[in-house]
């Protein structure tokens, strides 16, 4: 009977130690939006601000603070911005008239590391891909059979046909 009691107590101690290790482990790095959008660690620049016509959509519908947007790059007549509200990363395309084209896409921070966030226009002549900077070269290699992909910034890949 005493042997069984010692085994049970040892099991509790081991499980308690394992729980302590898990609790002390840092959160996965993918949860840090600045890994994907490094400029989030810097003050917003004038070029990072979305046009005023887009403000109400961001704040009202998506809970994105317009003061937290960052410019990624542009393709053709569309400029792309990004923001990281809560546990998501969103890409905001803005056309040359200063409108959002009715489409803003978001993905969870947890999934950006493996998939990124990719947009393609309706004509399939332009595409953009927001990726973690450390995976940009690997991502370009994944689409090597799709001509036209280039790295416009460390985290922003573009394709034009």
Helices and strands as residue ranges (DSSP letters): H 2-24, G 29-31, G 33-35, G 38-41, G 46-48, H 52-62, G 66-68, E 70-75, E 78-83, E 88-94, E 104-108, H 109-115, E 117-120, E 126-130, G 133-135, H 136-142, E 149-153, E 156-160
